[in-house]
Amino acid sequence: MTSYKHWSDPIVSQFLRLAASGLVPPSLFQKPLPTEKQRAARTGVLDIEIVSHCWQYSHFLIYQLSSLVLYPPTKATVTMTAYYNGEDTRTAAVLDFIGRQQVPGVTWNWCELPKESLFRRAIGRNQAALATKADWIWFTDCDLMFRENCIDRLAELLQGRRDSLVFPSRERITSLLEDDDPMLNFDPAELRVIEIDDSRFVEQTRDRATGPLQIAHGDVARAGGYCDCLRYYQKPADTWCKAHEDRAFRWLLGTQGTPLEIPGVYRIRHISKGRYTGSKLNTQIRSSVRKATDKNQ
């Protein structure tokens, strides 16, 4: 089995994290991106691409994709791109089921990657960014939902804008759910479009374009990709990687993003991180830390 680890990886990772904090000018890495005047100010029915990744999180993905079925856009067209690997059979089953749903204004786009490329989320995001034909591209995670009026209001707010990066100023979130919570369990043999219990979500304000809330201008995405200039973040990995590249993406763009009042943004939160490998004790410790440090208990 090929190992993608190199002795220098921890050093490079730490350097890039420090660089993204502002200690290093992004111009040392990022080639010039389109200036505000060079970006198209699109109006009318916008084309928005949503990019998501899923590895062993099918119990979240079913909610995300269901939200587009239940609340299809009327003022924009959406290309829903999902990166996955066929060894994750539950996710493949969800994609197969949703792919058979005919939704006005929505195009399903399933992209299979080798596991090692899927594990480094920036790889798929970069592929999508460089290839997108959309006016705007929303980089998200599979635990986020686009509910009533979310995409339509976003399309209204984006009319004529040239920002390089925008984000929802508010989202509605759950508490940290346990693995046995009914919301996180479904029978893969009885797949269906699933609605959520709205009462389990509370509103939270956001001050920057965090990983699942990064909505980039299409011209900027096509020119710079998603950390395309940072080779380390385009390197396959043996296990699922923490998404430190999200901060690097904002650093390369030179902005934390412009907040927009976008309704209908919902996110399911959970204690355990099933995508990561490690011992049972390590998983228990990680879950305990997440629960102890959660600000929304």
HUVEN-V256776 format. One line per field, one symbol per residue. ss: DSSP state (H for helix, E for strand, C for the rest). phi: phi as a letter, one per 30 degrees, with the letter a starting at -180 (. if undefined). psi: psi as a letter, one per 40 degrees, with the letter a starting at -180 (. if undefined). Layout:
BEGIN
ss=???
phi=???
psi=???
END
This chain:
BEGIN
ss=CCCCCCCCHHHHHHHHHHHHHHHCCHHHCCCCCCCHHHCCCCCCCEEEEEEEECCCCHHHHHHHHHHHHHCCCCCEEEEEEEEECCCCHHHHHHHHHHHCCCCCCEEEEEEECCHHHHCCHHHHHHHHHHHCCCCEEEECCCCEEECCCHHHHHHHHCCCCCCCEEEECEEEECCCECCCCHHHCCCHHHCCCCCCCHHHCEEEECCCCCHHHEEEEHHHHHHHCCCCCCHHHHCCCCCCCCCCHHHHHHHHHCCCCEEECCCCEEECCECCCCCCCCCHHHHHHHHHHHHHHCCCC
phi=.dccdbededddddddddeddjdbddddcddecededdddcdbiddcccccbbbbibddceddeddddddbddbcacbcccbcabddddddeddddddddddbeibcdbcbdbeeddddcedddddedddcdcddbbcdbcdccbcceiddddeddddeidbedabaddbbcbddddddcdedcbbdddbdadcccceddcbdbcccaddedbcccdedddddcichddceedccebdbdcddddddddddddiadjcdbdcdicbbdcbddcdddckdddddddedddeddcddcd
psi=hhheiidedddddddddddeeeehhdeedhihihiddeihgiiahihhhhhiihhffdedddddddddddgiieeiihhhhhhihedgdddddddddddehhhhehhhghhhiidddddgddddddddddeieidihhhaieeiigaheddddddddeheieidhiiheiihiiihiidehddehiheefiihhiihdeeiiiiiieigidefhhihddddddeagfdegddeehiidihiigeedddddddefieihhighiehihhiidigediiiidddddddddddddehef.
END
